Amino acid sequence: MLPALPSTIVRRPLRRLLRTLPDPLHSEVFARLFNHLLKGQYMAEQLADLEGKRLCLSITDSRSELSFLIRGERFVRQPKGDAPAAWDVRIAGRLEDFWLLVTRSEDPDTLFFHRRLVLEGETETGLYIKNMLDALDFDWDAHFEAVLGARLGSLAGRTVRHLRQEIAVRGAR
């Protein structure tokens, strides 16, 4: 699990960066990041069921809209269209709430139920995405193997587990 988003160290500069740079650039960077993180994950296989769907992540406190098109098992940057709804599903919320979702610090159902994250658009597709997020269990070992190969991936996985144990022990003192 990733740490909670520090209040000023990360959140302010990240929000400022999102406000300053154009949304298509953010969409491209995040699509590449998502695709990298999906390597070796079961969730990537589930994306194939959403072929051709357009997803928008609206970060309300930075006034950013990240637009993606799902192609196969990948996210592709979707340029903003002229149509009023250039997306099939939009998830809107504050940066902090997206961070809580991504780090699994808060249950997705809680974030959606309390309307800290708002789902708009095609109901069936939105529920499918919400259920995918709810079932997300990131497998670092599978990711490292998919990216680095079996031998180096196994070594990277053991190293990360060891570091996490060290951090937990030091934090308990």
Order of alpha helices (4+ residues) and beta strands (2+ residues): alpha-alpha-alpha-beta-beta-beta-beta-alpha-alpha-beta-alpha-alpha-alpha
